[in-house]
Each structure stands twice: as C-alpha cells, then as structure tokens.
C-alpha cells in the first residue's frame, strides 16, 4: 500500500514549503549521449566559426545539454528519431550557414525545439543557460535555508521553467506574471523533485516516488507551482 504525507510550512513572508513523501522507489531516467564536437580537433569551416565565437560556442553548449536531456526523456524508438533529426539538422541546416547571423538563428531555433517539454497538461522548457540555472538553484537553496532545512543542493539533473504567456522570462516579467520553476537535484545525498512559484514564494518538495525526466517534472510543477499567477 502506498502512503502519502504532506507537510505545509508557511513563514511570515508567505513562504510555503511543502514536502510530499510517497513510499515507493523512484525510477531513474536512462543515460543519454552528447552531441557536438571537439574544438581541439580538425574542424569544418562552420565548426571553426562556432569555436571562434563566444556567443555561438555558448549556444552550442546549451544545445548539447538540451540534446542530452531530450534523449533522456525519450523512449527507445524516439531516441533514434531524435538522433536522426539532430544529424539532419547539423547537415542540412547548421552546416549550410555561411555567417554568424545564420548560425545564431539556426541554433536558437533548434534549441527551442530540443529544450521544449510538452505533455497534455502543461508546456515547459529546460533551462539550459548556465547563469539562469545557477540563479534558480540559488533561490531554491535560499528558501530551503529560510525554512530551516540545512544542506546543499548538488548535481541538479534537470531544471525547467513552466511556460506561461510566452517562451521568454522577459515576456513573463513585463506582463506582471510570476515565474515557476522545477528541478531535480541531490539534497543531502538524496534525490528530490522540487518546484517554486516565485511570486508567492511557495516551494514544494517530493522526496520519493518520481521518475527522473522532464515530463514528470513539468506535470509535478504545474500541479503544485503553476505559472502565471
């Protein structure tokens, strides 16, 4: 028999921390392979352009991360489709570019596709920008500390942002909407799933009984910390 226990803690600053404990084992998502290339090896003209440009190199790193995450979310038949699609994009889109603006547009478009998480109940995107990821995790860490839960968040396997009115943070903020994020991280040597509604400071933690993939995290975050409030 499964048992659920939920604890609600509300601070004077309207910060709520909810912990959900489900007594069964969590399933770990399968490992995935990286895409990309090594700038220290022999490269094509396009690859040399990317390696010589900091912004394009950053986009390439973000795309590699999104590619890995997409593979980790897919079932075995879909993994082959993702790999084939990536190979086709490299050959027919990226490698056909002859200038920086073309490459930037190609990477941005492909990144939006690979980082997208769509399930029947919610749409979300992986946070692949390193600065944004660190900011989100720092906020999670701050809230945990404020509620008296000492420890460090480490090895965050997935960080997502729920889609509200549009694909960018700037659009959400300019419309006066709150942002909602979810993450799967190691906390005190234990893998946890968490989400946070940034406007009202409501964090929810799930300690066991979850699958480590983007769709599961998106559904959990939408249920407990919906965006756009």
N, C-alpha and C positions, 0 to 999 in steps of 0.2 A: 504494500500500500504506500502511495506517495503522500507525504505530508508537506504542507506549506506553512511558513511562518513569516509574517511581515511585520517589521518594526518601523514605526514612524517617529522621527525625532525632528522637532521644529524649534529653531532658535529664535531669539528676539528679533533677528534680522530677517525673519521669514525664510530662513534656510532650512529645508527639509531634507533629511537623509533617510531613505527607505531601503531596507535590506530585505531581499527576498531569498529564502533558503528552500531549495527543493531537493529532497533526499534521493537523488539518483545520479549516476555518473554522467559526466559531460563527455560529448563526442568531440574529438579533435579533428579539425579540417585537414585535408591532405596537403602535403607539401607541393610547392609549385616551382616551376623553372623560371629563370630570369631571361629576359630579352635584352638586347643591346649589344654593345661592342666595347672592345678594349682600346682606349686611345693610345696606348703604348705600342700597339701592333700596326702592321700595314693596314692602311685605310683607303677607302674610296674618297673621291673629291667631296662628296656630301658629308661623309663622316669627318673629314678634316675640317670642314666648315663648322660642324657642330662642336667639335673638340676645341676649336679656337675661339668660340663664342660662349661667354659665361652664361648668358641667359638661355641659349639653346642647350647647353650642357645640363643646366638645371631642369629644363623641360624633359630632356632625355632621361634623367634620373627619376623624375616624377612618373614618367611613362613606364619605366621599368618596374617601379613599385606597383603602379596600378595594374600592370600586366600580371605580375605575380599574384596579386590579390584576386584578380578576376579568375585566374586559373585555379586558385584555392577554393573559390566558391562554386566552380562548375563540376558537374558530374562527369564521369569518364567520357561519354560521347561528346559532350560540349567542350571538353578540354581540347579535343582535336580541332573543333571548329574555331576556337579562339586562337590556337596556334596558327592554323591556316590563314585566318583573317589577318593576323599580325604580319605574317610573311608577305601576304599580298599587299598590305599597306606599305611595308618597307620598300617592296619592289616597285609598286605602281603609283605610289603617292610620294612618300618621303624622298626616295632616290631620284625622282623626276624633277625635284626642285633645283633651281639654279641660283637662288639668292636667299638671303636671310628672312625676308618677309614671307616668302612661300613656305619655308621650313617652320617658321613660327606659327603660321596659320595651320599647317598640317599637323604639327604636334598638339596644338591647343584643341583642335577638333577631335583627334584620336584620343587624347587624354580624357576629354569629356565623355567619350563613349566607354572607355575601359573603366573609368572611375565610377560610372553610374551603377546604382543598385536599384533595381525595380522589382517590387513584389506587389501583389494585388492591393495591399492596404497602404503602401507608402512608397515614396520615391526618395532616394538619398544618394549622396556622393561620398566616396572615400576622400579624406583629407590627405593629400599627398605632399603638400608644401611643408617642408621641414619646420619653418618658422611658425606656421599656423598650428602644426601638430604639437610643437612644444608649448605653445600658448594654451591650447586646450587641456593638455595634460597637467600643466601648472595650475590651471583653475580647478581641475578635479582634485589635485593634491591639496590645494588651499582649503577646499571645502571639507575634505576628509579630516584635515588637521583641526579645523574650526569645530568640528563635531566630536573631537576627542578620539579620533582613530589614528594613532601614530603608525608610521610606516611609510615606505616609499613605493610609488608606482614605478614599475620597471617593465621593459620588454612589451610595450603595447603593440599587439599583433595587428589590430585594426582600430582606426579612428574614423568616424563618419560624421557627416553633417546632414541632418534631415532637410530636404528641400521644402521651402515654403512658397513664397511668391515668385521665386526665380532662382537661377543657378549660382548667384554670387552673394557673398556676405554683404557687399556694398548695397545691393538692392534691398536686402532684408533690413539693414540698419536704416537706410534712408526712408523706408516706409514705416518706421517705428515698430517693426516686428522683432520679437525675440528670437534668438538663435537656439537651436537644440542640437546637442552633440551626443554621440555614443562612443564607447571604446571597450575593447577587451584587452586587459592588462594583467600583469602579475602584481599582486599586492600582498606583501608579507609572505612571499613564496607560495601564493595561492592565486590561481587564475580566476578573475572576476569579470563579469559583464556589468557595465555601468552606463548611465545616461544622465544628462543635466539640462534642465531648462534654465537658460542663463538669465531671463528676466526676473523670475521669482526665486531663483536660487534653489531649485528642487533637484536633488540628486537621488538616483535610485541605483542600488547595487543588487546584483544577482550572483550568488556565490557558487551554486552548482546547478546542474541540470540544463546546460545550454550547449548549443553547437557553435563552434568557433568559425563563423562565416559571416559575410556581410548581410545577407538577407535576414538571418536570425537576429543580428544586432539591430538592423533597421526596424524590424517589427517590434522588438522589445522597446526601443527608444520611442517609437511612435505611440505605443500603448502607455508608457509611463512619463515621457517628457515630450509631448507633441510640440512642434514648432509653430510659430506664427501667432502666439497669444498676445 
